[in-house]
Amino acid sequence: MEQSYHYKLIARAIALIDAPGGTGRSLDDLAAELGMSAAHFQRVFSAWAGVSPKRYQQYLTLGHARHLLGARFSTFESAMQLGLSGQARLHDLFLRWEAMTPGDYAKRGAGLDIRYGWFDSPFGPALGMATDRGLCGLAFAEAKNDPTILADMTRRWPKASYICDPGGAAPHVEAAFTRKGAAQLHMMGTPFQIKVWEALLQVPSGHVTSYGEVAKTVCSDRAARAVGTAVGRNPLGFVIPCHRVLQGSGALGGYHWGLARKRAMLGWETARRDAVAQA
């Protein structure tokens, strides 16, 4: 439960920093507002983010997304040059994926057994779902066993059989969050959605791209709105990194699991990338 506890503090810190005058508050002041000592505040943030609270506070500011867009914007041509095409390697995590065929998608999950369970994660409680072919769903909530999150995910494949069995999804979920080992994904969407999701897997951790860039890659730069819809329907939060897609202006855009969580993910990834680069 430690990771989820840390995330709750991060989410509260984001709200405090977003409030009028929040970006100028000292770390001691923020720690007091959170009901923590400065030393405890330091330990929690360092354990969660991998960098000091002072450095991480910079990642939480609203201007961080614009900075990423200017400094670490990924065209898909550059992603290919980094060797991230096809079977993507992200840190020490190996991802392999299999797409559902259009015929299978039309069945709306009929004949599929989907095993699910709730897990602790760096971004709060997570609902993981898997078929015998791999992880097919990863959603985030404010509290475990949130029935609205389960209902949202099961509506995507209404004719599937759902079995509460955390062990069925655990190996893939754990690999995704520890960034080690191998995770098999079972992408269950329309052919266009899957094309968009496969493109997102090319964006390196700690980098971002834009809806327009994804659109140019998968179809036409005039199809950014359709791409935005497909990004929003991504059932594998964090693993298929829709949180790395920003508006061309540098604004965050939407995020199905909440903008505070999107910003936390971007900051978390950037902090880890910077820590490795400085090591």
N, C-alpha and C positions, 0 to 999 in steps of 0.2 A: 504493500500500500504506500510505500515511501514515495515512489514516482508520482502517483496521483496527488499525494499531499503537496509535493513540491509544485506541481502544476497549478493547484488551486491558489497557492501563494503568488505564482507568476501571474495568473489571471487577475488577481486582486491588485497586484502591482501595476499591471497595464491600465486598469481603470483609474488608479490614482495618478499615474503619469499623464493620462489623457485629460484629466480634469484641468480647469483653468489654473495656470501656473504650475502644473505638475512636473513639467520637464526641468524646472529649476530647483526642485526639492532635493535636499541632501539625502544621502543614503541613511544617515542616522534618523532623519525625519520620516522617511518611508518605513524604516524598520519599526519605529515607534507606532506609526499608524497601523501597521500590521500586527502589533502586539508582540513584537519580537525584540530581542537584544540585537545590537549591531553585529555582534560576533555570530549569533545564530543566523541572522540574515545573510551574512557573508558566507557561512558554511552551506546554507541551503542553495543559494544562487550558484555558488561555485560547483557544488555537486551536480546540480541540474544542468547548468549551461556550459560548464567546462571553462569558464572565464570568470573574472571578478564581477561583483555586482555593478561596480562603476562602469566597466566596459559593457556589460550586458544592458545597462540602462540606455546606452546609445543605440543598441539594436531594437529597443522597444519604441523608440520615437517614431512618429509618423513619417519622418523624412527618410527612414531606413530603406523603405521599399524603393523610393526614387533613387537613392544611392545605389542600390543593387541593380536597378534598371540601367544606370549609367556605367557602372563599373563591372558588372558580372552578367550582362545580358548575353544569353546564349542563342545564337542562330543555330539551326539544326545542321548546317554545314560544319560549324565548329564542333558541335557535339559528335558528329561522325568522325572528325579528325582526332577527337579524344578517345576514339575506340569504344564509344558507348552505343553503337548501333547493334541491332539484332539482340543477342543475349547480353543484357546489360550487367556490368559489374559496377556496383556502387559501394565504395569502401570495401569491406570484406564480404559483402552480401552478394550472392549470386542469385539473380532472378531469371526464372524461365517462365514462359507463359504459353497458354493454349487458349485460342479463341473459340467460343461457341459458334457453331455453324448457323447460318440464317434459318435453316429448317428447325434446328433445335431451339433457337430463340423464339420462333413463332409458337412453340409449344408452351411457352410461359412457365417453364420449369417442370412440366409434367414428366414423371418418371425419375426425377432427381431427388436424392436424399441430401439435404443440407444440414450439416451439424454445426451447432453454434454454442458460444459461451462468452462470458464477460471476462475481461482481462485488465490488469493494471497496465498503464502506459505512461510515457513521459508527458502526454497531453490529456490526462484524465482517463476515466473509465472508457474502455473500448469494447465494442461488440465485434467479435470475430466469427466469420462464417466460412465453411469449406465444404466442397464436394469431394468425391474420391479423386478428382483431378487437380485439386489445389485450392488455395484461398480464393473465395469469390466475393467476400464482403468484409469491410472493415469500417466501422462507424464509431463516432465519438459522442459521449453524453456527459452531463454534469454529475450524474449519479449512476451507479451500477443498477442493472435490472430496470432501466427506464422503459416502460412498455411502448412509449411513442417511438423510440428509436427502433425497437424490434419490429413494430408495425410498419414503419417507413421502409425497412429493408425487405420484409417479407412481401410487401406489395409489389416489389420489382419482379418477383418470380412467384406469382400467386398459386400456381398449381404444384409447386414442389412440396415435398414432405420435410418438415422441420423437426429436428431431433436435438434436444438440449444435451450436448456432449462436448464440453470444452476441450477434452483431449483430442478430438478430431481436428480442431483448428490450431491447437497450441503450438506445434513445431513451426508452422509458417508465421504465426503472429510473433512468436518470440524472436525468430530470425529477423523479421522486419524491424523490430524495435531495437534489438541489440546490434543490428547491421552486421551480423556474422552468420555464416552457414549458407544455407540455400533455401529459397522460398519458391514454390511453384504456384503460379497464379492461374486461375480459371476465369477468363474474362467473359462475362455474360452480358452482352448488349447487342445493339444493332451493328451491322457492318461499319457504318459511319462512326458510331461511338467508339468502337474498338480501334478504328484507324486513329482517332484522336488520342485515345488512351495510350496506344503504342507510341505515338509521337511524344507524349509527355514523359515516357520512360527514358527518353534520350536527354532530358535536361539534368545536368549534374547537380548533386547536392551542393547547396550554398550558392547556386546560380538561379536566375529567373529568366523567363521569356514573356512574350505578350500574346494576347489572343490573336492578333493579326499575324504574328510569326507562325503560330500553329496553323492558322488558316491557310497561309501560303504553302505550308508543307503538305497538308492533307488534301487540299482541294483548290481554293482560290482565296486571294487576300480579301475578296468581297464577302466571304462567308464567315466573318468573325462572329457574327451573332449565332449562327448555327453551331460553331465551335464552342462558344460560351455555354450553350445549352448542353452540349455533350460533356463538357468539363463539369458542369453542375450535376450531371447524372452519374458521375464516376462513383461506383460502389466501393472502391478500395481506397478510402482516404489514407493519405500519407504515403502508402506504398506506390500507388500511381499518383505522382506528385502534382495534383491540380493546385495545391497551395503555392506552387512556383510560377503560376501564370498571373500576370498583372495587366492592368490596362496600359495602353500606350503612354498615357500621361504620367504613369508611375503610381496611380491610385491602386489600392488593393483589389478593387472589384469585389465580387461576392465570394462567399464560401459557405457551403452547405452546413458545415459544422460550426459556424460562427467566426467572425472576423478576428476576434481576440485570439482564437486558437490558430488561425492562419498566420497572424503576426508572430505568435509564440513559436510556431514551427519554423518560420523563416529565420527568426533570431537564433533559435536552437541550432539549426543547421549552419548558419553563418559563423556562430561562435565556435563550433567544432572544426569547421574548415580553417578558421583563423588560428585556432590553437595548434592544429597539425602543422600549418605553414610556419608557425613561429617556433616549433619544437626543434 
